């Protein structure tokens, strides 16, 4: 157990050391393109979800339910953005 704990501590220290030594890289054209496409996908999902929540408001849903639905719409849009980034990077776009 002591060897495993020492190894974990050594790896954490090494990761911190190398992270401090590395210079941050700027976003290149591919990163900007992937981010743009992922943002577009998230925007469409958020836009559609907000319209669905407005439809729920017209159906006289409870205000708390509408608030939860709006938060859920934002979370869903972020999940779509992250998933889109993964797919676009995987495809090599």
C-alpha positions in Angstrom: 0.0 0.0 0.0 2.8 2.4 0.8 4.4 1.9 -2.6 1.1 2.6 -4.4 0.6 5.7 -2.3 4.2 6.9 -3.0 3.7 6.2 -6.8 0.5 8.2 -6.8 2.1 11.2 -5.0 5.1 11.0 -7.4 2.8 11.0 -10.5 0.8 13.9 -9.2 4.0 15.9 -8.6 5.3 15.0 -12.1 2.0 16.1 -13.7 2.1 19.4 -11.8 5.7 20.0 -12.8 5.1 19.3 -16.5 1.9 21.4 -16.5 3.7 24.4 -15.1 6.5 24.0 -17.7 4.2 23.8 -20.7 3.1 26.9 -22.5 -0.5 27.1 -23.4 -1.2 26.6 -27.1 -3.5 29.0 -29.0 -6.5 27.8 -30.9 -5.8 27.0 -34.5 -8.2 27.0 -37.5 -9.4 23.5 -36.8 -10.3 24.3 -33.2 -12.2 27.5 -34.2 -14.1 25.5 -36.8 -15.0 22.7 -34.5 -16.1 25.2 -31.8 -18.2 27.2 -34.4 -20.0 24.0 -35.5 -20.6 22.8 -32.0 -21.9 26.2 -30.9 -24.3 26.1 -33.9 -25.6 22.7 -32.9 -26.1 23.8 -29.3 -27.9 27.0 -30.5 -30.4 25.0 -32.5 -31.1 22.7 -29.6 -31.5 25.6 -27.2 -33.7 27.5 -29.6 -36.0 24.6 -30.1 -36.1 23.8 -26.4 -37.0 27.4 -25.4 -39.8 27.3 -27.9 -41.0 24.0 -26.3 -40.9 25.7 -22.9 -42.9 28.6 -24.3 -45.5 26.0 -25.5 -45.5 24.6 -22.0 -46.2 28.0 -20.6 -49.2 28.4 -23.0 -50.4 25.0 -21.7 -50.5 26.6 -18.2 -47.8 24.5 -16.6 -46.6 25.4 -13.1 -43.9 28.1 -12.9 -41.5 25.9 -11.2 -41.9 23.3 -13.9 -41.1 25.9 -16.5 -38.0 27.0 -14.6 -36.8 23.4 -14.4 -37.5 23.0 -18.1 -35.5 26.1 -18.9 -32.5 24.9 -16.9 -32.9 21.5 -18.5 -32.8 23.1 -22.0 -29.5 24.9 -21.1 -28.0 21.6 -19.8 -29.2 19.8 -22.9 -27.7 22.4 -25.2 -24.3 22.2 -23.4 -24.4 18.4 -23.7 -25.0 18.7 -27.4 -22.1 21.2 -27.7 -19.7 18.8 -25.9 -20.9 15.8 -27.9 -20.6 17.7 -31.1 -17.0 18.7 -30.3 -16.2 15.1 -29.6 -17.7 13.9 -32.9 -16.1 16.6 -34.9 -12.7 16.0 -33.5 -13.1 12.3 -33.9 -14.1 12.8 -37.6 -11.1 15.0 -38.2 -13.1 18.0 -39.2 
